[in-house]
Amino acid sequence: MQLTTAPTSQSFTPVRTPPAKWSRSSEEVFIQHSTKFVELEVKARLDQLKEFHNFKLKQEAELYDLKMEVKKALLKDAVLTVELKEKQLADMNSMEVTWCYRKVSCELSVSTTEAKTEV
């Protein structure tokens, strides 16, 4: 406490000063700022890693969807190919039956014509 004289009176009045603040050394200040900086850097890096992880998951999901679309397209193509082959085979069977029928009918008509001419 410090004593001073007041200009209007001859009595002493005490002057109160705030208690002295604890002063930190420059090393403590540096450590505190460094720690805060490292915390911010770690948080920023963690946010980047989270963002990258989410991006990677999104890319993997899109790749999976594309693979499924390709498989579906290949399956549709295979089904269409099988259907086309079945139709071609059915047409060939139909043509063979028609050809055989015509051949038998021609042979019958030739043999009946020959039989008529022999008589």
Sequence and secondary structure as in RCSB ss.txt:
>XXXX:A:sequence
MQLTTAPTSQSFTPVRTPPAKWSRSSEEVFIQHSTKFVELEVKARLDQLKEFHNFKLKQEAELYDLKMEVKKALL
KDAVLTVELKEKQLADMNSMEVTWCYRKVSCELSVSTTEAKTEV
>XXXX:A:secstr
 EEEE SS SSEEEE          HHHHHHHHHHHHHHHHHHHHHHHHHHHHHHHHHHHHHHHHHHHHHHHHHH
HHHHHHHHHHHHHHHHHHHHHHHHHHHHHHHHHHHHHHHHHHH 
